[in-house]
Amino acid sequence: MTDDIKELSRRKLNFFQTLKAVAWGFFGVRKGKGYTEDINNLNPVHLIIAGIIATLLFVVVLILAARWFIGYFTT
């Protein structure tokens, strides 16, 4: 099993291409062909890291928006 993981971690796409694929996935507008290409080429380690970064960024934006709305309506 570790050989499979090592092989998958040597895939072609770089980290920024993985971020792009994750961003399209967040919006839910990825086409079938692009999805298939991503599955075949994405590095799973990059994918996990990019997913964590995107999730943290999403949560921070939600918290900032909530604080702004609370501040806006309490004044």
PDB file of N, CA, C and O in Angstrom:
ATOM      1  N   MET A   1       0.819  -1.198   0.000  1.00  0.00           N
ATOM      2  CA  MET A   1       0.000   0.000   0.000  1.00  0.00           C
ATOM      3  C   MET A   1       0.861   1.260   0.000  1.00  0.00           C
ATOM      4  O   MET A   1       0.495   2.244  -0.642  1.00  0.00           O
ATOM      5  N   THR A   2       1.980   1.256   0.692  1.00  0.00           N
ATOM      6  CA  THR A   2       2.822   2.445   0.721  1.00  0.00           C
ATOM      7  C   THR A   2       3.416   2.738  -0.647  1.00  0.00           C
ATOM      8  O   THR A   2       3.673   3.899  -0.965  1.00  0.00           O
ATOM      9  N   ASP A   3       3.639   1.717  -1.461  1.00  0.00           N
ATOM     10  CA  ASP A   3       4.133   1.949  -2.815  1.00  0.00           C
ATOM     11  C   ASP A   3       3.097   2.686  -3.645  1.00  0.00           C
ATOM     12  O   ASP A   3       3.450   3.536  -4.464  1.00  0.00           O
ATOM     13  N   ASP A   4       1.817   2.372  -3.445  1.00  0.00           N
ATOM     14  CA  ASP A   4       0.749   3.071  -4.153  1.00  0.00           C
ATOM     15  C   ASP A   4       0.715   4.545  -3.776  1.00  0.00           C
ATOM     16  O   ASP A   4       0.555   5.408  -4.640  1.00  0.00           O
ATOM     17  N   ILE A   5       0.863   4.829  -2.501  1.00  0.00           N
ATOM     18  CA  ILE A   5       0.846   6.209  -2.033  1.00  0.00           C
ATOM     19  C   ILE A   5       2.045   6.970  -2.584  1.00  0.00           C
ATOM     20  O   ILE A   5       1.912   8.123  -2.996  1.00  0.00           O
ATOM     21  N   LYS A   6       3.200   6.343  -2.594  1.00  0.00           N
ATOM     22  CA  LYS A   6       4.391   6.996  -3.142  1.00  0.00           C
ATOM     23  C   LYS A   6       4.217   7.284  -4.628  1.00  0.00           C
ATOM     24  O   LYS A   6       4.627   8.337  -5.114  1.00  0.00           O
ATOM     25  N   GLU A   7       3.609   6.348  -5.343  1.00  0.00           N
ATOM     26  CA  GLU A   7       3.374   6.548  -6.775  1.00  0.00           C
ATOM     27  C   GLU A   7       2.380   7.682  -7.013  1.00  0.00           C
ATOM     28  O   GLU A   7       2.588   8.506  -7.903  1.00  0.00           O
ATOM     29  N   LEU A   8       1.320   7.735  -6.240  1.00  0.00           N
ATOM     30  CA  LEU A   8       0.329   8.794  -6.393  1.00  0.00           C
ATOM     31  C   LEU A   8       0.906  10.163  -6.066  1.00  0.00           C
ATOM     32  O   LEU A   8       0.525  11.157  -6.683  1.00  0.00           O
ATOM     33  N   SER A   9       1.822  10.227  -5.100  1.00  0.00           N
ATOM     34  CA  SER A   9       2.392  11.516  -4.708  1.00  0.00           C
ATOM     35  C   SER A   9       3.353  12.065  -5.755  1.00  0.00           C
ATOM     36  O   SER A   9       3.794  13.208  -5.630  1.00  0.00           O
ATOM     37  N   ARG A  10       3.689  11.293  -6.779  1.00  0.00           N
ATOM     38  CA  ARG A  10       4.577  11.750  -7.852  1.00  0.00           C
ATOM     39  C   ARG A  10       3.819  12.207  -9.087  1.00  0.00           C
ATOM     40  O   ARG A  10       4.409  12.330 -10.161  1.00  0.00           O
ATOM     41  N   ARG A  11       2.541  12.458  -8.956  1.00  0.00           N
ATOM     42  CA  ARG A  11       1.750  12.877 -10.119  1.00  0.00           C
ATOM     43  C   ARG A  11       2.168  14.254 -10.598  1.00  0.00           C
ATOM     44  O   ARG A  11       2.875  14.986  -9.906  1.00  0.00           O
ATOM     45  N   LYS A  12       1.715  14.591 -11.800  1.00  0.00           N
ATOM     46  CA  LYS A  12       2.240  15.720 -12.567  1.00  0.00           C
ATOM     47  C   LYS A  12       1.843  17.114 -12.084  1.00  0.00           C
ATOM     48  O   LYS A  12       2.698  17.995 -12.000  1.00  0.00           O
ATOM     49  N   LEU A  13       0.570  17.333 -11.765  1.00  0.00           N
ATOM     50  CA  LEU A  13       0.088  18.689 -11.515  1.00  0.00           C
ATOM     51  C   LEU A  13       0.768  19.319 -10.307  1.00  0.00           C
ATOM     52  O   LEU A  13       1.033  18.655  -9.305  1.00  0.00           O
ATOM     53  N   ASN A  14       1.046  20.617 -10.427  1.00  0.00           N
ATOM     54  CA  ASN A  14       1.677  21.311  -9.316  1.00  0.00           C
ATOM     55  C   ASN A  14       0.612  21.797  -8.324  1.00  0.00           C
ATOM     56  O   ASN A  14      -0.585  21.609  -8.542  1.00  0.00           O
ATOM     57  N   PHE A  15       1.058  22.413  -7.254  1.00  0.00           N
ATOM     58  CA  PHE A  15       0.154  22.796  -6.172  1.00  0.00           C
ATOM     59  C   PHE A  15      -0.857  23.848  -6.618  1.00  0.00           C
ATOM     60  O   PHE A  15      -2.012  23.802  -6.196  1.00  0.00           O
ATOM     61  N   PHE A  16      -0.454  24.785  -7.454  1.00  0.00           N
ATOM     62  CA  PHE A  16      -1.375  25.842  -7.879  1.00  0.00           C
ATOM     63  C   PHE A  16      -2.474  25.296  -8.790  1.00  0.00           C
ATOM     64  O   PHE A  16      -3.603  25.784  -8.751  1.00  0.00           O
ATOM     65  N   GLN A  17      -2.165  24.308  -9.594  1.00  0.00           N
ATOM     66  CA  GLN A  17      -3.199  23.663 -10.403  1.00  0.00           C
ATOM     67  C   GLN A  17      -4.171  22.899  -9.506  1.00  0.00           C
ATOM     68  O   GLN A  17      -5.365  22.825  -9.796  1.00  0.00           O
ATOM     69  N   THR A  18      -3.660  22.338  -8.430  1.00  0.00           N
ATOM     70  CA  THR A  18      -4.519  21.661  -7.468  1.00  0.00           C
ATOM     71  C   THR A  18      -5.425  22.665  -6.772  1.00  0.00           C
ATOM     72  O   THR A  18      -6.607  22.389  -6.568  1.00  0.00           O
ATOM     73  N   LEU A  19      -4.889  23.829  -6.404  1.00  0.00           N
ATOM     74  CA  LEU A  19      -5.720  24.880  -5.801  1.00  0.00           C
ATOM     75  C   LEU A  19      -6.840  25.306  -6.745  1.00  0.00           C
ATOM     76  O   LEU A  19      -7.972  25.538  -6.319  1.00  0.00           O
ATOM     77  N   LYS A  20      -6.516  25.405  -8.009  1.00  0.00           N
ATOM     78  CA  LYS A  20      -7.524  25.774  -9.003  1.00  0.00           C
ATOM     79  C   LYS A  20      -8.635  24.723  -9.069  1.00  0.00           C
ATOM     80  O   LYS A  20      -9.817  25.064  -9.127  1.00  0.00           O
ATOM     81  N   ALA A  21      -8.254  23.462  -9.060  1.00  0.00           N
ATOM     82  CA  ALA A  21      -9.253  22.382  -9.101  1.00  0.00           C
ATOM     83  C   ALA A  21     -10.118  22.393  -7.848  1.00  0.00           C
ATOM     84  O   ALA A  21     -11.326  22.165  -7.924  1.00  0.00           O
ATOM     85  N   VAL A  22      -9.511  22.655  -6.697  1.00  0.00           N
ATOM     86  CA  VAL A  22     -10.275  22.718  -5.447  1.00  0.00           C
ATOM     87  C   VAL A  22     -11.229  23.911  -5.466  1.00  0.00           C
ATOM     88  O   VAL A  22     -12.367  23.803  -5.011  1.00  0.00           O
ATOM     89  N   ALA A  23     -10.769  25.043  -5.990  1.00  0.00           N
ATOM     90  CA  ALA A  23     -11.637  26.226  -6.073  1.00  0.00           C
ATOM     91  C   ALA A  23     -12.849  25.951  -6.963  1.00  0.00           C
ATOM     92  O   ALA A  23     -13.972  26.308  -6.605  1.00  0.00           O
ATOM     93  N   TRP A  24     -12.635  25.324  -8.108  1.00  0.00           N
ATOM     94  CA  TRP A  24     -13.762  24.978  -8.975  1.00  0.00           C
ATOM     95  C   TRP A  24     -14.696  23.994  -8.274  1.00  0.00           C
ATOM     96  O   TRP A  24     -15.913  24.055  -8.444  1.00  0.00           O
ATOM     97  N   GLY A  25     -14.126  23.098  -7.495  1.00  0.00           N
ATOM     98  CA  GLY A  25     -14.940  22.139  -6.745  1.00  0.00           C
ATOM     99  C   GLY A  25     -15.783  22.815  -5.676  1.00  0.00           C
ATOM    100  O   GLY A  25     -16.912  22.395  -5.418  1.00  0.00           O
ATOM    101  N   PHE A  26     -15.247  23.854  -5.051  1.00  0.00           N
ATOM    102  CA  PHE A  26     -16.004  24.597  -4.045  1.00  0.00           C
ATOM    103  C   PHE A  26     -17.228  25.250  -4.668  1.00  0.00           C
ATOM    104  O   PHE A  26     -18.295  25.287  -4.054  1.00  0.00           O
ATOM    105  N   PHE A  27     -17.081  25.764  -5.878  1.00  0.00           N
ATOM    106  CA  PHE A  27     -18.203  26.402  -6.554  1.00  0.00           C
ATOM    107  C   PHE A  27     -19.138  25.396  -7.217  1.00  0.00           C
ATOM    108  O   PHE A  27     -20.268  25.734  -7.567  1.00  0.00           O
ATOM    109  N   GLY A  28     -18.673  24.171  -7.390  1.00  0.00           N
ATOM    110  CA  GLY A  28     -19.505  23.119  -7.959  1.00  0.00           C
ATOM    111  C   GLY A  28     -19.746  23.252  -9.443  1.00  0.00           C
ATOM    112  O   GLY A  28     -20.789  22.827  -9.940  1.00  0.00           O
ATOM    113  N   VAL A  29     -18.793  23.837 -10.166  1.00  0.00           N
ATOM    114  CA  VAL A  29     -18.983  24.057 -11.600  1.00  0.00           C
ATOM    115  C   VAL A  29     -17.963  23.295 -12.443  1.00  0.00           C
ATOM    116  O   VAL A  29     -17.711  23.666 -13.589  1.00  0.00           O
ATOM    117  N   ARG A  30     -17.389  22.263 -11.905  1.00  0.00           N
ATOM    118  CA  ARG A  30     -16.392  21.485 -12.646  1.00  0.00           C
ATOM    119  C   ARG A  30     -17.080  20.600 -13.673  1.00  0.00           C
ATOM    120  O   ARG A  30     -18.022  19.879 -13.344  1.00  0.00           O
ATOM    121  N   LYS A  31     -16.617  20.652 -14.906  1.00  0.00           N
ATOM    122  CA  LYS A  31     -17.181  19.818 -15.966  1.00  0.00           C
ATOM    123  C   LYS A  31     -16.678  18.383 -15.826  1.00  0.00           C
ATOM    124  O   LYS A  31     -15.653  18.134 -15.192  1.00  0.00           O
ATOM    125  N   GLY A  32     -17.395  17.462 -16.412  1.00  0.00           N
ATOM    126  CA  GLY A  32     -17.046  16.049 -16.309  1.00  0.00           C
ATOM    127  C   GLY A  32     -15.661  15.739 -16.852  1.00  0.00           C
ATOM    128  O   GLY A  32     -14.915  14.967 -16.249  1.00  0.00           O
ATOM    129  N   LYS A  33     -15.308  16.339 -17.997  1.00  0.00           N
ATOM    130  CA  LYS A  33     -14.002  16.083 -18.599  1.00  0.00           C
ATOM    131  C   LYS A  33     -12.878  16.608 -17.698  1.00  0.00           C
ATOM    132  O   LYS A  33     -11.880  15.920 -17.483  1.00  0.00           O
ATOM    133  N   GLY A  34     -13.043  17.811 -17.180  1.00  0.00           N
ATOM    134  CA  GLY A  34     -12.039  18.379 -16.283  1.00  0.00           C
ATOM    135  C   GLY A  34     -11.917  17.583 -15.007  1.00  0.00           C
ATOM    136  O   GLY A  34     -10.818  17.412 -14.481  1.00  0.00           O
ATOM    137  N   TYR A  35     -13.037  17.095 -14.504  1.00  0.00           N
ATOM    138  CA  TYR A  35     -13.032  16.273 -13.294  1.00  0.00           C
ATOM    139  C   TYR A  35     -12.239  14.985 -13.522  1.00  0.00           C
ATOM    140  O   TYR A  35     -11.436  14.583 -12.679  1.00  0.00           O
ATOM    141  N   THR A  36     -12.470  14.348 -14.660  1.00  0.00           N
ATOM    142  CA  THR A  36     -11.766  13.109 -14.980  1.00  0.00           C
ATOM    143  C   THR A  36     -10.262  13.352 -15.107  1.00  0.00           C
ATOM    144  O   THR A  36      -9.461  12.556 -14.618  1.00  0.00           O
ATOM    145  N   GLU A  37      -9.880  14.447 -15.762  1.00  0.00           N
ATOM    146  CA  GLU A  37      -8.462  14.781 -15.892  1.00  0.00           C
ATOM    147  C   GLU A  37      -7.833  15.039 -14.525  1.00  0.00           C
ATOM    148  O   GLU A  37      -6.709  14.613 -14.259  1.00  0.00           O
ATOM    149  N   ASP A  38      -8.567  15.739 -13.661  1.00  0.00           N
ATOM    150  CA  ASP A  38      -8.049  16.018 -12.326  1.00  0.00           C
ATOM    151  C   ASP A  38      -7.833  14.736 -11.535  1.00  0.00           C
ATOM    152  O   ASP A  38      -6.805  14.576 -10.876  1.00  0.00           O
ATOM    153  N   ILE A  39      -8.786  13.832 -11.595  1.00  0.00           N
ATOM    154  CA  ILE A  39      -8.668  12.577 -10.862  1.00  0.00           C
ATOM    155  C   ILE A  39      -7.431  11.804 -11.308  1.00  0.00           C
ATOM    156  O   ILE A  39      -6.759  11.172 -10.492  1.00  0.00           O
ATOM    157  N   ASN A  40      -7.137  11.856 -12.585  1.00  0.00           N
ATOM    158  CA  ASN A  40      -5.989  11.115 -13.106  1.00  0.00           C
ATOM    159  C   ASN A  40      -4.650  11.801 -12.853  1.00  0.00           C
ATOM    160  O   ASN A  40      -3.613  11.138 -12.855  1.00  0.00           O
ATOM    161  N   ASN A  41      -4.654  13.118 -12.636  1.00  0.00           N
ATOM    162  CA  ASN A  41      -3.395  13.852 -12.565  1.00  0.00           C
ATOM    163  C   ASN A  41      -3.094  14.504 -11.226  1.00  0.00           C
ATOM    164  O   ASN A  41      -1.941  14.851 -10.970  1.00  0.00           O
ATOM    165  N   LEU A  42      -4.080  14.684 -10.368  1.00  0.00           N
ATOM    166  CA  LEU A  42      -3.839  15.399  -9.116  1.00  0.00           C
ATOM    167  C   LEU A  42      -3.009  14.577  -8.141  1.00  0.00           C
ATOM    168  O   LEU A  42      -3.138  13.357  -8.039  1.00  0.00           O
ATOM    169  N   ASN A  43      -2.160  15.296  -7.436  1.00  0.00           N
ATOM    170  CA  ASN A  43      -1.366  14.699  -6.377  1.00  0.00           C
ATOM    171  C   ASN A  43      -2.232  14.695  -5.115  1.00  0.00           C
ATOM    172  O   ASN A  43      -2.659  15.762  -4.673  1.00  0.00           O
ATOM    173  N   PRO A  44      -2.504  13.525  -4.519  1.00  0.00           N
ATOM    174  CA  PRO A  44      -3.400  13.479  -3.365  1.00  0.00           C
ATOM    175  C   PRO A  44      -2.894  14.273  -2.164  1.00  0.00           C
ATOM    176  O   PRO A  44      -3.698  14.805  -1.398  1.00  0.00           O
ATOM    177  N   VAL A  45      -1.592  14.362  -1.989  1.00  0.00           N
ATOM    178  CA  VAL A  45      -1.045  15.153  -0.887  1.00  0.00           C
ATOM    179  C   VAL A  45      -1.370  16.623  -1.106  1.00  0.00           C
ATOM    180  O   VAL A  45      -1.799  17.310  -0.179  1.00  0.00           O
ATOM    181  N   HIS A  46      -1.171  17.104  -2.320  1.00  0.00           N
ATOM    182  CA  HIS A  46      -1.518  18.487  -2.646  1.00  0.00           C
ATOM    183  C   HIS A  46      -3.012  18.718  -2.477  1.00  0.00           C
ATOM    184  O   HIS A  46      -3.430  19.773  -2.001  1.00  0.00           O
ATOM    185  N   LEU A  47      -3.806  17.745  -2.861  1.00  0.00           N
ATOM    186  CA  LEU A  47      -5.257  17.862  -2.777  1.00  0.00           C
ATOM    187  C   LEU A  47      -5.715  18.014  -1.333  1.00  0.00           C
ATOM    188  O   LEU A  47      -6.583  18.839  -1.048  1.00  0.00           O
ATOM    189  N   ILE A  48      -5.157  17.248  -0.434  1.00  0.00           N
ATOM    190  CA  ILE A  48      -5.520  17.341   0.983  1.00  0.00           C
ATOM    191  C   ILE A  48      -5.119  18.701   1.552  1.00  0.00           C
ATOM    192  O   ILE A  48      -5.902  19.343   2.252  1.00  0.00           O
ATOM    193  N   ILE A  49      -3.903  19.131   1.249  1.00  0.00           N
ATOM    194  CA  ILE A  49      -3.426  20.429   1.745  1.00  0.00           C
ATOM    195  C   ILE A  49      -4.269  21.563   1.181  1.00  0.00           C
ATOM    196  O   ILE A  49      -4.652  22.473   1.917  1.00  0.00           O
ATOM    197  N   ALA A  50      -4.562  21.522  -0.107  1.00  0.00           N
ATOM    198  CA  ALA A  50      -5.370  22.567  -0.736  1.00  0.00           C
ATOM    199  C   ALA A  50      -6.787  22.572  -0.161  1.00  0.00           C
ATOM    200  O   ALA A  50      -7.367  23.641   0.029  1.00  0.00           O
ATOM    201  N   GLY A  51      -7.345  21.412   0.115  1.00  0.00           N
ATOM    202  CA  GLY A  51      -8.680  21.338   0.710  1.00  0.00           C
ATOM    203  C   GLY A  51      -8.713  21.944   2.099  1.00  0.00           C
ATOM    204  O   GLY A  51      -9.663  22.641   2.454  1.00  0.00           O
ATOM    205  N   ILE A  52      -7.684  21.684   2.885  1.00  0.00           N
ATOM    206  CA  ILE A  52      -7.614  22.268   4.229  1.00  0.00           C
ATOM    207  C   ILE A  52      -7.468  23.778   4.158  1.00  0.00           C
ATOM    208  O   ILE A  52      -8.132  24.501   4.901  1.00  0.00           O
ATOM    209  N   ILE A  53      -6.605  24.262   3.271  1.00  0.00           N
ATOM    210  CA  ILE A  53      -6.417  25.711   3.105  1.00  0.00           C
ATOM    211  C   ILE A  53      -7.721  26.368   2.654  1.00  0.00           C
ATOM    212  O   ILE A  53      -8.115  27.401   3.196  1.00  0.00           O
ATOM    213  N   ALA A  54      -8.385  25.781   1.677  1.00  0.00           N
ATOM    214  CA  ALA A  54      -9.639  26.356   1.169  1.00  0.00           C
ATOM    215  C   ALA A  54     -10.719  26.364   2.252  1.00  0.00           C
ATOM    216  O   ALA A  54     -11.481  27.324   2.358  1.00  0.00           O
ATOM    217  N   THR A  55     -10.786  25.316   3.044  1.00  0.00           N
ATOM    218  CA  THR A  55     -11.776  25.255   4.115  1.00  0.00           C
ATOM    219  C   THR A  55     -11.500  26.314   5.176  1.00  0.00           C
ATOM    220  O   THR A  55     -12.419  26.998   5.626  1.00  0.00           O
ATOM    221  N   LEU A  56     -10.247  26.451   5.574  1.00  0.00           N
ATOM    222  CA  LEU A  56      -9.893  27.478   6.560  1.00  0.00           C
ATOM    223  C   LEU A  56     -10.198  28.877   6.042  1.00  0.00           C
ATOM    224  O   LEU A  56     -10.723  29.715   6.774  1.00  0.00           O
ATOM    225  N   LEU A  57      -9.872  29.123   4.794  1.00  0.00           N
ATOM    226  CA  LEU A  57     -10.160  30.422   4.193  1.00  0.00           C
ATOM    227  C   LEU A  57     -11.661  30.686   4.161  1.00  0.00           C
ATOM    228  O   LEU A  57     -12.099  31.799   4.453  1.00  0.00           O
ATOM    229  N   PHE A  58     -12.446  29.684   3.811  1.00  0.00           N
ATOM    230  CA  PHE A  58     -13.899  29.807   3.772  1.00  0.00           C
ATOM    231  C   PHE A  58     -14.457  30.130   5.164  1.00  0.00           C
ATOM    232  O   PHE A  58     -15.321  30.996   5.298  1.00  0.00           O
ATOM    233  N   VAL A  59     -13.975  29.448   6.179  1.00  0.00           N
ATOM    234  CA  VAL A  59     -14.444  29.683   7.548  1.00  0.00           C
ATOM    235  C   VAL A  59     -14.068  31.089   8.010  1.00  0.00           C
ATOM    236  O   VAL A  59     -14.886  31.769   8.630  1.00  0.00           O
ATOM    237  N   VAL A  60     -12.852  31.535   7.722  1.00  0.00           N
ATOM    238  CA  VAL A  60     -12.426  32.878   8.111  1.00  0.00           C
ATOM    239  C   VAL A  60     -13.289  33.933   7.426  1.00  0.00           C
ATOM    240  O   VAL A  60     -13.684  34.913   8.058  1.00  0.00           O
ATOM    241  N   VAL A  61     -13.581  33.745   6.153  1.00  0.00           N
ATOM    242  CA  VAL A  61     -14.440  34.700   5.435  1.00  0.00           C
ATOM    243  C   VAL A  61     -15.840  34.725   6.047  1.00  0.00           C
ATOM    244  O   VAL A  61     -16.423  35.799   6.197  1.00  0.00           O
ATOM    245  N   LEU A  62     -16.385  33.569   6.400  1.00  0.00           N
ATOM    246  CA  LEU A  62     -17.700  33.530   7.045  1.00  0.00           C
ATOM    247  C   LEU A  62     -17.688  34.235   8.394  1.00  0.00           C
ATOM    248  O   LEU A  62     -18.625  34.965   8.719  1.00  0.00           O
ATOM    249  N   ILE A  63     -16.649  34.027   9.172  1.00  0.00           N
ATOM    250  CA  ILE A  63     -16.552  34.692  10.482  1.00  0.00           C
ATOM    251  C   ILE A  63     -16.448  36.203  10.311  1.00  0.00           C
ATOM    252  O   ILE A  63     -17.117  36.953  11.022  1.00  0.00           O
ATOM    253  N   LEU A  64     -15.622  36.655   9.384  1.00  0.00           N
ATOM    254  CA  LEU A  64     -15.485  38.097   9.142  1.00  0.00           C
ATOM    255  C   LEU A  64     -16.791  38.702   8.644  1.00  0.00           C
ATOM    256  O   LEU A  64     -17.156  39.802   9.058  1.00  0.00           O
ATOM    257  N   ALA A  65     -17.494  38.006   7.769  1.00  0.00           N
ATOM    258  CA  ALA A  65     -18.780  38.513   7.285  1.00  0.00           C
ATOM    259  C   ALA A  65     -19.797  38.582   8.420  1.00  0.00           C
ATOM    260  O   ALA A  65     -20.552  39.549   8.514  1.00  0.00           O
ATOM    261  N   ALA A  66     -19.825  37.573   9.276  1.00  0.00           N
ATOM    262  CA  ALA A  66     -20.760  37.582  10.402  1.00  0.00           C
ATOM    263  C   ALA A  66     -20.452  38.724  11.358  1.00  0.00           C
ATOM    264  O   ALA A  66     -21.363  39.411  11.820  1.00  0.00           O
ATOM    265  N   ARG A  67     -19.183  38.929  11.657  1.00  0.00           N
ATOM    266  CA  ARG A  67     -18.811  40.045  12.536  1.00  0.00           C
ATOM    267  C   ARG A  67     -19.184  41.391  11.914  1.00  0.00           C
ATOM    268  O   ARG A  67     -19.645  42.294  12.612  1.00  0.00           O
ATOM    269  N   TRP A  68     -18.984  41.521  10.612  1.00  0.00           N
ATOM    270  CA  TRP A  68     -19.325  42.770   9.940  1.00  0.00           C
ATOM    271  C   TRP A  68     -20.834  43.018   9.998  1.00  0.00           C
ATOM    272  O   TRP A  68     -21.265  44.138  10.274  1.00  0.00           O
ATOM    273  N   PHE A  69     -21.641  41.981   9.739  1.00  0.00           N
ATOM    274  CA  PHE A  69     -23.086  42.129   9.777  1.00  0.00           C
ATOM    275  C   PHE A  69     -23.566  42.429  11.184  1.00  0.00           C
ATOM    276  O   PHE A  69     -24.465  43.253  11.358  1.00  0.00           O
ATOM    277  N   ILE A  70     -22.998  41.790  12.188  1.00  0.00           N
ATOM    278  CA  ILE A  70     -23.398  42.046  13.571  1.00  0.00           C
ATOM    279  C   ILE A  70     -23.052  43.481  13.941  1.00  0.00           C
ATOM    280  O   ILE A  70     -23.862  44.172  14.558  1.00  0.00           O
ATOM    281  N   GLY A  71     -21.863  43.933  13.573  1.00  0.00           N
ATOM    282  CA  GLY A  71     -21.467  45.302  13.833  1.00  0.00           C
ATOM    283  C   GLY A  71     -22.310  46.316  13.076  1.00  0.00           C
ATOM    284  O   GLY A  71     -22.588  47.402  13.585  1.00  0.00           O
ATOM    285  N   TYR A  72     -22.707  45.975  11.891  1.00  0.00           N
ATOM    286  CA  TYR A  72     -23.501  46.879  11.051  1.00  0.00           C
ATOM    287  C   TYR A  72     -24.903  47.079  11.624  1.00  0.00           C
ATOM    288  O   TYR A  72     -25.429  48.192  11.604  1.00  0.00           O
ATOM    289  N   PHE A  73     -25.502  46.018  12.128  1.00  0.00           N
ATOM    290  CA  PHE A  73     -26.874  46.097  12.603  1.00  0.00           C
ATOM    291  C   PHE A  73     -26.987  46.520  14.065  1.00  0.00           C
ATOM    292  O   PHE A  73     -28.087  46.845  14.511  1.00  0.00           O
ATOM    293  N   THR A  74     -25.900  46.529  14.824  1.00  0.00           N
ATOM    294  CA  THR A  74     -25.980  46.930  16.219  1.00  0.00           C
ATOM    295  C   THR A  74     -25.694  48.401  16.417  1.00  0.00           C
ATOM    296  O   THR A  74     -25.889  48.914  17.518  1.00  0.00           O
ATOM    297  N   THR A  75     -25.240  49.097  15.390  1.00  0.00           N
ATOM    298  CA  THR A  75     -24.961  50.523  15.537  1.00  0.00           C
ATOM    299  C   THR A  75     -26.123  51.370  15.139  1.00  0.00           C
ATOM    300  O   THR A  75     -26.044  52.597  15.206  1.00  0.00           O
TER     301      THR A  75
END
